[in-house]
Amino acid sequence: MLTKIKEWAGELKRKLIVIHLAYQDDRTPWYAKALIMLILAYALSPMDLIPDFIPVLGLLDDLILLPIAIYFAVRLIPNQVLSDATEKALTYEWSKDRNLFGLVIISLIWLLAAWLVYTYFSS
């Protein structure tokens, strides 16, 4: 069972790379790019909708919401773009500099969201 979970996690990572590459392609429609941006921000975010320390529920967002969102994003990407991105994904390496930049941006967005919620409910 552990082997199947590792295979599934590897497949999920590969699909994230594929949609990331599709996002960079000019042939991808804007609405697909918007969904991909939300998926990647959520997948790479240090925070979850449901915190992971909550038993069972904490993992459900990663196990259910993320694959469903990826499924819909893939359906919005044109077939030729998807096949090109899938081919490129086989040799793709994540940039550590871009990961750090993305982490900073996503963290700032979460902080802004937390501040907005705080100011809304504190007044």
C-alpha positions as CSV (number, residue, x, y, z in Angstrom):
1,M,0.0,0.0,0.0
2,L,2.9,2.4,0.8
3,T,4.2,1.8,-2.7
4,K,0.9,2.8,-4.3
5,I,0.8,5.9,-2.2
6,K,4.3,6.8,-3.3
7,E,3.4,6.2,-7.0
8,W,0.2,8.3,-6.6
9,A,2.3,11.2,-5.0
10,G,4.8,11.0,-7.8
11,E,2.0,11.1,-10.4
12,L,0.5,14.2,-8.6
13,K,3.9,15.9,-8.7
14,R,4.3,15.1,-12.4
15,K,0.8,16.6,-13.1
16,L,1.7,19.7,-11.2
17,I,4.8,20.1,-13.4
18,V,2.7,19.5,-16.5
19,I,0.2,22.2,-15.6
20,H,3.0,24.5,-14.6
21,L,4.6,24.1,-18.0
22,A,1.2,24.5,-19.7
23,Y,0.8,27.8,-17.8
24,Q,3.9,29.1,-19.4
25,D,2.6,28.3,-22.9
26,D,1.0,31.1,-24.8
27,R,-1.5,28.8,-26.4
28,T,-3.1,28.1,-23.0
29,P,-6.4,30.1,-22.5
30,W,-6.4,32.8,-19.8
31,Y,-9.1,31.0,-17.8
32,A,-7.0,27.8,-17.7
33,K,-4.0,29.9,-16.6
34,A,-6.1,31.5,-13.8
35,L,-7.1,28.1,-12.5
36,I,-3.5,26.7,-12.8
37,M,-2.2,29.7,-10.9
38,L,-4.6,29.1,-8.0
39,I,-3.7,25.4,-8.0
40,L,0.0,26.0,-7.9
41,A,-0.3,28.6,-5.3
42,Y,-2.3,26.3,-3.1
43,A,-0.1,23.3,-3.7
44,L,3.1,25.2,-2.9
45,S,1.6,27.2,-0.1
46,P,2.9,26.6,3.4
47,M,-0.8,26.9,4.6
48,D,-3.8,24.7,3.9
49,L,-7.5,25.4,4.1
50,I,-7.7,22.6,6.6
51,P,-4.5,22.3,8.8
52,D,-2.7,19.0,8.4
53,F,-2.6,18.4,12.1
54,I,-6.3,17.7,12.2
55,P,-6.7,13.9,11.9
56,V,-8.0,12.7,8.6
57,L,-9.6,16.0,7.6
58,G,-6.2,17.7,7.4
59,L,-5.1,15.4,4.6
60,L,-8.4,15.4,2.7
61,D,-7.8,18.8,1.1
62,D,-4.5,17.5,-0.4
63,L,-5.9,14.1,-1.3
64,I,-9.2,15.2,-2.7
65,L,-9.3,19.0,-3.6
66,L,-5.9,19.1,-5.3
67,P,-6.5,16.2,-7.7
68,I,-10.0,17.4,-8.5
69,A,-8.7,20.9,-9.3
70,I,-5.8,19.4,-11.4
71,Y,-8.4,17.3,-13.3
72,F,-10.4,20.4,-14.3
73,A,-7.3,22.4,-15.2
74,V,-6.1,19.6,-17.5
75,R,-9.5,19.6,-19.2
76,L,-9.2,23.3,-19.9
77,I,-5.7,23.0,-21.5
78,P,-5.7,22.3,-25.3
79,N,-4.5,18.8,-26.3
80,Q,-1.4,20.0,-28.2
81,V,-0.3,22.1,-25.2
82,L,-0.9,19.3,-22.8
83,S,1.1,16.8,-24.9
84,D,4.0,19.2,-25.3
85,A,4.0,20.0,-21.6
86,T,3.9,16.3,-20.7
87,E,6.9,15.6,-22.9
88,K,8.8,18.5,-21.4
89,A,7.9,17.4,-17.8
90,L,10.0,14.2,-18.2
91,T,13.2,16.2,-18.0
92,Y,12.0,19.3,-16.1
93,E,13.8,20.5,-12.9
94,W,12.2,23.0,-10.5
95,S,14.2,26.2,-10.1
96,K,15.1,26.7,-6.4
97,D,15.4,30.5,-6.9
98,R,11.8,30.6,-8.3
99,N,10.6,28.4,-5.5
100,L,11.9,30.8,-2.9
101,F,10.4,33.8,-4.7
102,G,7.1,31.9,-5.0
103,L,7.2,31.0,-1.3
104,V,7.7,34.7,-0.4
105,I,4.9,35.8,-2.6
106,I,2.4,33.2,-1.4
107,S,3.3,33.9,2.2
108,L,2.7,37.6,1.7
109,I,-0.7,36.8,0.2
110,W,-1.6,34.6,3.2
111,L,-0.5,37.4,5.5
112,L,-2.5,40.0,3.6
113,A,-5.6,37.7,3.7
114,A,-5.1,37.1,7.5
115,W,-4.8,40.9,8.0
116,L,-8.0,41.6,6.0
117,V,-9.9,38.9,7.9
118,Y,-8.6,40.3,11.2
119,T,-9.5,43.9,10.4
120,Y,-12.9,42.9,9.1
121,F,-13.8,41.0,12.3
122,S,-12.1,43.3,14.8
123,S,-14.2,46.3,13.9
